[in-house]
Amino acid sequence: MDRRAFFKSGALAIASSALLGTLQHGEAIESDAGEQAFVPLLEDLASAWLDCGQLAHMPSLHNFREMAACAPDMAGVNFCPGGQLYAGSGPRWYKYHSLPLCQFSLDGQSYEAKDCRWFAYQAVRRVDADGLEIITTNRMVPEDTTVLWRIQFRNTRTTQRTFQAGIRIAGVLDAESQPHAVHYSDPKTGLSSKYGFLEDATFSNPEKDTTDVHWKLTLEPGESCMIRFAMAAGRSGHEPSSSTLGQPDLAATFERNWNAARTTWEERWRAAFTPGNPFFSGHAPILVTKDVKIREIYYRSILTLLVLLRTGFWSDRVFITSGERAEGILYYWDTSLFATVFALLEPRAMKEQIKWFLEQDPHQSSVIRFVSTRPSQAKSIPVLPGWDLRGYAANDVSLFRLAVTYLSVNQDRSFLHESIADQTVLKRLEVLANNWKKLLNRPNDRLADYGEARNLLECVPTYIHQVPSFNAANVWMMRELAEIIEGDGDADKARKLRAEADSMAAAVMTLYIPGTGYWSSLHRDGSRVEMRHCYDFATVSRFMTNDLPKHVKNEMVSFVERELLTERWMRAQSLEDVAAARSDRPDHGPMGAYDAWPAVTVDGMCSLGFWRQAISFLRRTQAGLREGVYAQAHEFYGPSRGKFDAPVRIAQREGCMRECSSGGAFAETILTTLFGYAPKFGRDLLLFAPGTSRGVSGELRHVRHGSQMLTIISREEGPVFRHEEPIS
């Protein structure tokens, strides 16, 4: 059976009952087409045609080394090889650090793209120019710095059409080369490029260092034709290679590279779900379900990570945070939000990266930057302007979560006693779980002070000092560490940690505002300020579930449903928050949400027992995926942006990036909460809330727990797992 039968372009269709079986009461699901049939094709995870007038981001290109971004016209591609692409937010589109854009014209007139499509392996733009359909498709050569163009023309008139297509390029024509090439270099930026053209063209120089390329074309009614060209780019000391332009045999090289752009992506996508594959050191589980929306959310979440996979650093499987930042930037916080997926898909690289992460002082930096082929030359990024020595508030729990998740999924006991600088991994975990003691304002305080807005959510001026979220994380870290230490033989230290955790949990509860469902922050001047924010809900509900009275749980969920959830997405901050008007950044303010927040909100709602409401909301968020994969934030826009049914799009305001690794949080929630895969280090696997129906039927196949392989089955009575036979 053709796999396209169950995954339609832009939205996944319900798989046939003949293929998926009845899927009732936990019955096994069989497939004559093989298990890979349950994994959607990349072309089926492409966006639909999108109206450019409703977007804030044009489609992107990723090739496991670089990112490029389409301009809103019909040919420009923003590209800054080896550097930071993002320069600033504009009123509509990004401002980029980029090589000069090539400019397309038709009979001397330029055209903006009317609509566009995003694919993992290509970007497509389209416009109708008075009866001439123009489609521009771009791909990047895998793990290279070469961009490829195909511009197709189709005459939709009933009469013959003769026209002149043109491309204007910064650079000087090398008339001696065969075929002709256009060279550009800028000594100020160090950027250089070289264009090569396949179809015969005429060249002219309208001004110094600028070249015009023209094609005179004639099409009969309904007839099509195409022009193709390529740009190899580089930096000072790394000049663009001639090999990818393939001169003098440019046509054969172009087509070989064009096809490789797709096939390389397809091979790595298949490998991501194949146990024992030759590329990843692990694999992601295969999700089999007739629940169309949950399936799409899961697979697009995994695809987000592959979009941001980079293979050219000393650790050769790095999931960068986003593509527009300086090369190799990785935030601890974003990475921790897909920790279980990371541990399953790429345990080798995760382990080597955690060892390096644990060498860093989490109060001195927020991010790691992979900048070379040797870890000794890579570096952390120093504290940003406006921060005090508390650094980024999320770092302690993010590093702790990454390490404990790796240990729990892989059951790697030897790692616990490996040396990190002058300490063991276990000792580093103790430091992270107790770092809050360095952040007390007074000796008798029980809550850590996490600093100013820049140290926390950056844009919310009242979310400062003693906040419930990261103090609840401290409670969780101490309790998790107590279990590990007790298993390692130190029951007395474990008992003391639990006592401290209980004391801090009681202190966190004093920040709750009775009857409201939301929390307050305790400022250094002694004032308490209400904070109607999703992050307190998400952290307290998961990290302190058993400390919450039933009425508080009910009030918390009522608040989220009443003030945060919308028809298609959610607000990070309530419109009723006292600081809402001063917090309008799409990721943490009232007009949108960081893309991980819906996932962790679902996780929190399920932890508090509100499964039906949580899964209903999770399904609704699938509407936010129409542009491709997950971003830094989705925002509400248009005249109804403050209403429940506000339209949603990927945000670019305030530096929000088009793709962000935190989108892996959705697959994380599906794995760990919906299917209950919640391993503990040194323990046999017990599923999370095993006797609770999820309202989702399906299977997760090839879930690894240590050396075991499991299938987790979500049934009406709740999830169960069975051991799989070893795969030969």
C-alpha positions in Angstrom: 0.0 0.0 0.0 1.3 3.5 -0.9 2.3 5.4 2.3 0.9 8.5 0.7 -2.5 7.0 1.4 -2.3 7.8 5.0 -0.3 11.0 5.1 -1.7 13.9 3.1 0.2 17.0 2.3 -0.1 19.7 5.1 -2.3 17.5 7.3 -2.0 13.8 8.1 -5.0 11.7 7.1 -6.4 8.8 9.0 -4.7 5.6 8.2 -6.7 2.8 6.6 -8.3 0.4 9.0 -7.0 -2.5 6.9 -3.4 -1.4 7.6 -3.8 -0.3 11.2 -6.1 -2.9 12.4 -8.9 -2.3 14.9 -6.8 -0.7 17.5 -9.1 -1.6 20.3 -8.3 -2.7 23.8 -4.6 -2.7 23.2 -4.6 -5.1 20.3 -1.3 -5.3 18.4 -1.2 -3.3 15.2 0.1 -5.1 12.2 1.3 -3.8 8.9 2.0 -5.7 5.7 3.9 -2.6 4.4 6.5 -2.8 7.2 6.9 -0.6 10.3 8.5 2.3 8.4 5.0 2.7 6.7 3.8 4.2 10.0 6.5 7.0 9.7 5.3 9.8 7.4 7.2 10.7 4.3 9.0 14.1 4.4 6.9 15.4 1.6 3.8 14.6 3.6 5.2 16.7 6.5 5.6 19.7 4.2 3.4 22.7 4.7 0.4 23.4 2.5 0.7 26.4 0.3 0.8 29.4 2.6 -0.3 33.0 1.9 2.8 35.1 2.3 0.7 38.0 3.3 -0.2 36.2 6.6 3.3 35.2 7.5 6.1 36.7 9.6 8.7 34.1 8.4 9.5 32.9 4.9 10.5 29.3 4.4 13.9 28.2 5.6 16.6 25.8 4.3 18.7 23.4 6.5 21.3 20.9 5.4 22.8 19.6 8.7 25.5 22.3 8.5 23.9 25.7 7.7 20.6 27.5 7.6 19.4 29.9 4.9 16.1 31.8 4.7 14.1 32.8 1.7 13.5 36.5 1.0 9.9 37.5 0.3 10.7 38.0 -3.4 11.0 35.3 -6.0 14.7 34.6 -5.9 16.5 36.0 -2.8 18.0 33.6 -0.3 19.5 35.1 2.9 22.7 33.2 3.7 25.7 33.9 6.0 27.8 30.7 6.0 29.5 30.0 9.3 28.1 33.1 10.9 25.0 34.6 12.6 22.2 35.0 10.2 19.9 37.0 12.5 20.6 40.8 12.6 17.3 42.2 13.9 13.5 42.1 13.8 11.9 44.2 11.2 8.3 45.5 11.1 7.4 42.5 8.9 10.4 40.3 8.1 13.8 39.6 9.7 16.8 41.7 9.1 19.7 39.4 8.2 23.5 39.3 8.0 23.7 37.9 4.5 25.5 37.7 1.2 23.9 40.1 -1.2 20.6 38.7 -2.5 20.2 37.9 -6.1 17.2 39.7 -7.6 14.7 38.3 -10.1 12.9 40.3 -12.7 10.4 39.5 -15.5 10.5 41.9 -18.4 12.3 44.3 -16.0 9.7 44.0 -13.2 10.3 42.4 -9.8 7.7 40.2 -8.1 7.0 39.3 -4.5 6.1 35.7 -3.7 2.3 35.3 -3.4 2.5 32.0 -1.6 5.1 29.5 -0.4 5.7 26.0 0.9 8.2 24.6 3.4 9.7 21.2 3.1 12.5 19.7 5.3 14.7 19.5 2.2 13.5 22.5 0.1 11.6 25.8 0.0 9.2 26.8 -2.7 7.8 30.2 -3.7 5.1 31.0 -6.2 3.4 33.9 -8.0 1.2 34.4 -11.0 2.7 37.2 -13.2 -0.2 38.1 -15.6 -0.8 34.6 -16.9 2.8 33.3 -16.3 3.0 31.0 -13.3 6.5 31.3 -11.7 7.7 28.7 -9.1 11.1 29.0 -7.5 12.4 26.0 -5.6 15.6 26.1 -3.5 17.7 23.4 -2.0 21.0 23.3 -0.2 23.7 20.7 -0.9 24.0 18.5 2.2 26.6 19.6 4.7 28.0 22.1 2.3 27.7 25.9 1.6 26.0 25.7 -1.8 22.5 26.9 -2.6 20.6 25.6 -5.7 17.8 27.3 -7.6 15.2 26.0 -10.0 12.9 28.7 -11.4 10.1 27.2 -13.5 7.8 29.1 -15.8 4.4 27.9 -17.1 2.3 29.8 -19.6 -1.3 29.7 -18.3 -2.6 31.9 -21.2 -4.3 30.6 -24.3 -1.8 32.5 -26.5 2.0 32.2 -27.0 4.1 34.1 -24.5 7.6 35.6 -25.0 9.3 37.2 -22.1 12.7 38.0 -20.6 13.7 36.5 -17.2 16.6 38.2 -15.4 18.8 37.7 -12.3 20.9 40.6 -10.9 23.8 39.5 -8.9 26.5 41.3 -6.9 29.8 40.3 -8.4 32.1 40.3 -11.4 31.7 38.0 -14.4 34.5 35.6 -15.2 34.0 35.4 -18.9 36.9 32.9 -19.3 35.2 30.2 -17.2 33.0 27.6 -18.9 30.2 28.0 -18.2 30.5 31.6 -17.1 30.6 32.3 -13.4 30.0 35.4 -11.3 32.4 36.0 -8.4 31.8 38.2 -5.3 33.9 39.0 -2.2 33.6 41.5 0.6 36.8 42.1 2.6 34.8 43.7 5.4 32.6 40.8 6.1 34.9 38.1 4.7 32.0 36.6 2.8 32.4 35.5 -0.8 30.3 33.7 -3.4 30.4 32.2 -6.9 27.4 31.7 -9.1 27.2 29.2 -12.0 24.4 29.0 -14.6 23.2 25.9 -16.5 21.0 27.3 -19.2 22.5 29.6 -21.9 22.2 33.2 -21.0 23.4 36.7 -21.9 25.5 38.7 -19.4 25.9 42.4 -18.8 27.3 44.8 -16.2 24.9 47.6 -15.5 27.2 49.0 -12.9 30.5 48.3 -11.2 30.6 44.9 -9.5 27.1 44.0 -10.5 26.2 41.4 -13.2 22.8 41.0 -14.9 22.0 37.5 -16.4 19.1 37.3 -18.9 17.2 34.6 -20.7 14.8 35.3 -23.5 12.1 32.6 -23.5 9.0 31.7 -25.5 6.3 29.4 -24.3 3.2 28.0 -26.1 -0.1 27.8 -24.1 0.3 25.3 -21.2 4.0 24.9 -21.9 6.7 25.1 -19.2 10.5 25.7 -19.0 13.1 26.1 -16.3 16.3 27.9 -15.5 18.8 26.6 -13.0 21.7 28.1 -11.2 23.9 27.5 -8.1 25.8 29.7 -5.6 28.8 28.3 -3.7 29.5 30.5 -0.6 32.4 30.9 1.8 34.3 33.0 4.3 37.8 34.4 4.3 40.2 31.5 4.5 37.4 29.2 3.3 36.7 30.2 -0.2 33.7 28.7 -2.1 34.6 25.4 -3.6 34.4 24.8 -7.3 33.5 21.2 -6.8 29.9 21.8 -6.0 29.5 24.0 -9.1 31.0 21.2 -11.1 32.6 23.2 -13.8 32.8 22.5 -16.6 30.2 19.7 -16.1 27.8 21.9 -14.1 24.6 20.3 -15.3 25.5 16.8 -14.1 26.9 18.1 -10.8 23.8 20.3 -10.2 21.4 17.4 -10.7 23.4 15.1 -8.5 23.5 17.7 -5.7 19.8 18.5 -6.3 18.8 14.9 -5.8 21.3 14.4 -2.9 19.6 17.2 -1.0 16.4 15.2 -0.8 17.8 11.7 -0.5 20.2 12.6 2.3 17.2 14.1 4.2 15.1 11.0 3.6 17.8 8.6 4.7 18.4 10.4 7.9 14.7 10.7 8.6 14.3 6.9 8.1 17.3 6.3 10.3 15.9 8.3 13.1 13.2 5.5 13.6 15.3 2.5 12.8 16.9 0.5 15.7 20.6 -0.2 14.8 20.7 2.4 12.0 24.1 3.4 10.8 23.8 7.2 11.5 22.4 7.8 15.0 23.7 6.0 18.0 20.0 5.3 19.0 16.6 5.9 17.5 13.3 7.5 18.3 10.3 5.2 18.9 7.7 4.6 16.1 4.3 5.9 17.0 1.4 3.9 15.6 -2.0 5.5 16.2 -5.2 6.4 14.3 -5.2 9.7 16.2 -4.3 11.9 13.3 -3.5 15.1 15.3 -1.4 13.3 18.0 0.5 11.5 15.2 1.3 14.7 13.4 2.4 16.5 16.5 4.8 13.7 17.4 6.4 13.3 14.1 6.8 17.1 13.4 8.3 17.4 16.9 11.0 14.8 16.0 11.4 16.5 12.6 12.1 19.8 14.4 15.2 18.2 16.0 16.5 16.9 12.6 16.1 20.3 11.1 18.4 21.7 13.8 20.9 18.7 13.7 24.4 19.7 12.9 27.2 17.2 12.2 30.3 19.3 11.7 31.4 20.0 15.3 33.6 18.0 17.7 30.5 16.3 18.9 29.1 15.3 15.6 25.4 15.0 16.5 24.5 18.5 17.9 20.9 19.7 18.1 21.5 23.5 18.0 18.8 25.7 19.5 18.0 27.6 16.3 19.6 28.3 13.0 19.7 32.0 12.9 22.1 32.5 15.8 25.8 32.4 15.7 27.1 29.0 14.5 26.8 26.2 17.1 24.7 28.0 19.8 22.9 25.7 22.1 20.9 26.7 25.2 20.8 24.3 28.1 17.1 25.1 28.8 15.8 24.3 25.3 17.9 21.2 25.2 16.6 19.9 28.5 13.0 20.1 27.2 13.6 17.1 24.9 15.9 15.2 27.2 14.2 11.8 26.9 14.0 12.1 23.1 17.7 13.0 23.1 18.6 10.0 25.3 16.8 7.6 23.0 17.8 9.0 19.7 21.5 10.0 20.3 22.8 8.6 23.6 26.5 8.7 22.6 26.5 12.3 21.7 24.3 13.2 24.7 26.7 11.6 27.1 29.8 13.4 25.7 27.9 16.7 25.6 26.7 16.3 29.2 30.2 15.7 30.4 31.2 19.0 28.9 28.1 20.8 30.1 28.8 19.7 33.7 32.3 21.3 33.5 30.6 24.7 33.1 29.5 27.1 35.9 25.7 27.3 35.3 25.6 30.7 37.0 28.1 32.2 34.6 26.5 31.4 31.2 23.3 30.5 29.6 24.5 28.7 26.5 27.1 26.5 25.0 28.7 27.3 21.7 30.3 24.5 19.6 32.9 26.4 17.6 35.5 23.9 16.5 36.4 20.3 16.0 37.9 19.9 19.4 36.1 20.4 22.7 39.1 22.1 24.3 38.5 25.0 21.9 34.8 25.2 22.3 33.4 27.6 24.9 30.5 28.7 26.9 29.0 32.1 26.3 29.6 34.6 29.1 26.8 36.3 31.1 24.7 38.6 28.9 24.5 42.4 29.6 22.0 43.1 32.4 22.5 39.8 34.2 24.0 39.5 37.6 26.1 36.5 38.8 22.9 34.4 39.1 23.1 33.8 35.4 20.2 32.1 33.7 17.7 30.8 36.3 16.9 27.7 34.3 20.5 26.4 34.1 20.7 24.3 37.3 17.6 22.3 36.7 18.3 22.1 32.9 21.7 20.5 33.4 20.4 18.3 36.2 17.5 17.1 34.1 19.7 16.3 31.1 22.1 14.2 33.2 19.4 12.4 35.2 17.4 11.6 32.1 20.5 10.2 30.3 21.2 8.0 33.4 17.5 6.9 33.7 16.9 6.0 30.0 20.3 4.3 29.5 20.7 2.9 33.0 24.4 3.8 32.7 25.6 3.3 36.3 29.2 3.7 35.4 28.6 7.2 34.2 27.5 8.3 37.7 31.1 7.8 38.9 32.9 9.2 35.9 35.2 12.2 36.6 34.1 15.7 35.5 37.1 18.0 36.1 37.9 17.3 39.8 34.4 15.8 40.7 32.3 12.8 39.7 29.1 13.1 37.9 27.3 12.3 41.1 29.1 15.2 42.9 28.2 17.6 40.1 24.5 16.6 40.5 24.8 17.4 44.2 26.2 20.8 43.4 23.4 21.5 40.9 20.7 20.4 43.3 22.2 22.6 46.1 23.1 25.6 44.1 20.0 27.4 45.3 21.7 27.9 48.7 24.1 30.4 47.0 21.0 32.5 46.0 19.5 33.2 49.4 19.1 36.8 50.4 19.2 36.1 54.1 20.5 33.1 56.1 17.0 32.1 57.3 15.4 32.3 53.8 14.0 29.1 52.4 13.5 30.3 48.8 16.2 31.2 46.3 16.3 34.6 44.7 16.7 34.2 40.9 17.4 37.8 40.1 15.9 40.2 37.7 13.8 39.8 34.5 16.9 39.2 32.4 17.8 36.2 34.6 14.3 34.7 34.2 11.8 35.3 31.5 13.6 38.4 30.2 10.4 40.3 29.2 8.1 40.1 32.3 9.1 42.8 34.7 7.3 41.3 37.7 8.6 37.8 37.3 11.6 38.4 39.5 13.4 37.4 42.7 11.8 34.6 44.7 9.5 32.8 42.2 7.7 29.5 42.6 8.8 27.9 39.4 12.5 27.4 39.9 12.2 26.9 43.6 9.7 24.0 42.8 12.5 22.7 40.5 14.8 22.8 43.5 12.4 20.6 45.4 12.3 18.1 42.6 16.1 18.0 42.1 16.7 17.3 45.8 14.1 14.5 45.8 15.5 13.0 42.7 19.0 13.2 44.0 17.9 11.6 47.3 16.7 8.6 45.3 20.0 8.3 43.4 22.2 8.8 46.6 20.1 6.3 48.5 20.6 3.8 45.7 24.3 4.5 45.9 24.3 3.6 49.6 24.1 6.9 51.5 20.7 6.7 53.2 21.5 9.5 55.8 22.3 12.1 53.1 19.2 11.1 51.2 17.1 11.6 54.3 18.5 15.1 54.9 17.9 16.0 51.2 14.2 15.0 51.5 13.8 17.0 54.7 15.2 20.1 52.9 13.0 19.5 49.9 9.9 19.2 52.1 10.8 22.5 53.8 11.3 24.3 50.5 8.0 22.8 49.2 6.2 24.3 52.1 7.8 27.7 51.4 6.8 27.5 47.7 3.2 27.0 48.8 3.3 30.3 50.7 3.5 32.0 47.2 0.2 30.6 46.1 -2.7 33.1 46.0 -5.7 31.2 47.5 -8.7 30.7 45.3 -7.1 32.0 42.1 -5.1 29.1 40.6 -2.0 31.3 40.1 1.0 32.4 42.1 3.0 35.4 43.3 6.6 36.4 43.3 8.2 37.7 46.5 10.3 40.7 45.7 13.4 41.9 47.7 11.4 44.8 49.2 9.0 42.3 50.8 6.1 42.9 48.4 4.2 40.1 46.8 3.1 40.5 43.2 0.7 38.2 41.4 2.0 36.4 38.3 -0.6 34.8 36.0 2.0 32.9 34.0 2.0 29.4 32.5 5.5 28.5 33.7 4.6 28.5 37.4 1.7 26.2 36.5 3.9 23.9 34.4 6.7 23.5 36.9 4.8 23.4 40.2 2.2 20.9 38.8 4.9 18.5 37.7 7.7 19.0 40.3 5.4 19.3 43.3 2.3 17.3 42.3 1.9 15.5 45.6 2.4 18.6 47.6 -0.7 20.3 46.1 -4.1 20.0 47.9 -6.9 18.8 45.6 -8.6 22.2 45.7 -5.4 23.9 44.6 -5.0 21.5 41.7 -8.6 22.3 40.6 -8.0 26.0 40.9 -4.8 25.9 38.9 -6.3 24.0 36.0 -9.3 26.3 36.0 -7.0 29.3 35.7 -5.2 27.8 32.8 -8.3 26.9 30.9 -9.9 30.3 31.7 -7.1 32.7 31.0 -4.3 30.9 29.0 -5.7 28.3 26.6 -7.1 29.4 23.2 -8.7 27.6 20.2 -5.4 26.9 18.5 -2.6 27.7 20.9 -2.1 29.4 24.3 -0.9 32.6 26.0 2.2 32.3 28.1 0.9 35.1 30.3 -2.7 36.0 31.0 -4.1 39.2 29.5 -5.3 39.9 33.0 -1.7 39.8 34.5 -0.7 43.1 36.1 2.4 43.2 33.8 0.7 42.0 30.6 0.9 45.4 28.9 4.7 45.5 29.6 5.5 42.0 28.6 4.6 41.7 25.0 7.2 39.4 23.6 5.7 36.4 21.7 7.4 33.7 23.7 6.7 34.7 27.3 4.0 37.4 27.1 0.3 37.5 26.5 0.2 37.5 22.7 1.7 34.1 22.2 3.8 31.4 23.7 7.2 29.8 23.5 6.6 26.6 21.6 7.4 24.3 24.5 4.9 25.9 26.8 1.8 24.1 25.4 3.6 20.8 25.7 4.7 21.3 29.3 1.2 22.7 30.1 -0.3 19.5 28.8 2.2 17.6 31.0 1.2 19.6 34.0 -2.6 19.2 33.4 -2.1 15.4 33.1 0.0 15.3 36.3 -2.9 17.0 38.2 -5.3 14.4 36.8 -7.0 16.5 34.1 -6.3 14.1 31.2 -9.4 14.8 29.1 -8.9 18.5 29.1 -5.2 18.2 28.5 -5.4 15.9 25.5 -8.2 18.0 24.0 -6.0 21.0 24.2 -3.0 19.1 22.8 -4.9 18.1 19.7 -6.0 21.7 19.2 -2.4 22.9 19.0 -1.9 20.8 15.8 -3.4 23.8 14.0 -0.2 25.8 14.8 1.9 23.4 12.7 0.7 24.6 9.3 4.0 26.4 8.5 6.2 23.3 9.0 7.8 22.5 12.3 8.1 24.1 15.8 9.5 27.5 16.3 10.8 29.6 19.2 7.3 31.0 19.5 3.9 31.2 17.9 2.0 34.5 18.2 -1.5 35.7 17.8 -2.0 38.3 15.1 -4.6 40.5 13.4 -7.6 42.4 14.9 -8.8 39.4 16.9 -5.4 38.7 18.5 -6.9 39.1 22.0 -9.7 36.7 21.5 -10.1 32.9 22.0 -10.2 32.2 18.3 -7.2 34.4 17.4 -5.2 33.2 14.3 -1.7 31.8 15.0 1.6 32.0 13.1 5.3 31.6 13.8 6.5 34.9 15.4 9.6 37.0 14.4 9.0 40.0 16.7 11.6 40.5 19.4 14.0 38.0 17.8 11.9 34.9 17.8 13.4 32.3 15.6 11.7 30.3 12.8 12.7 26.9 14.2 13.7 26.0 17.8 14.8 22.7 19.3 12.4 23.2 22.3 9.7 22.0 19.9 11.0 18.5 20.8 9.0 19.0 24.0 5.9 17.8 22.2 7.4 14.4 21.5 8.8 14.4 25.0 5.2 14.9 26.4 3.8 12.2 24.2 6.5 9.7 25.2 6.7 10.4 28.9 3.2 11.5 29.8 0.7 10.2 27.2 2.4 6.8 27.0 3.9 7.1 30.5 7.5 6.3 29.7 9.1 7.7 32.9 12.2 5.6 33.7 14.1 6.0 37.0 17.8 5.4 37.4 18.6 2.1 39.0 15.0 0.9 39.0 12.8 -1.4 36.9 10.5 0.6 34.6 7.1 1.7 36.0 4.9 3.6 33.7 3.5 7.0 34.8 -0.2 6.8 36.0 -0.5 3.2 34.6 -4.2 2.8 35.6 -5.4 6.0 34.0 -7.0 6.1 30.5 -5.3 8.7 28.3 -8.1 9.0 25.7 -5.5 8.1 23.1 -5.1 4.6 21.7 -1.9 3.5 20.0 1.5 2.0 20.4 5.0 3.2 20.8 7.4 0.7 19.3 11.1 0.2 20.0 11.3 2.2 23.2 14.6 1.5 24.8 15.1 1.2 28.5 18.7 0.3 29.3 19.5 -2.7 27.1 15.8 -3.7 26.8 13.5 -2.8 24.0 9.8 -2.3 24.7 6.5 -1.6 23.1 4.2 0.6 25.1 0.5 0.2 24.4 -2.0 2.9 25.4 -5.4 1.2 26.0 -8.7 2.3 27.4 -7.7 1.0 30.8 -4.3 2.8 30.7 -0.9 2.1 29.3 1.0 -1.2 29.6 4.3 -2.4 28.1 5.7 -5.6 26.8 9.2 -6.7 26.0 10.2 -7.0 22.4 12.2 -9.8 20.9 15.8 -8.8 20.2 16.3 -7.3 16.7 18.8 -9.3 14.8 
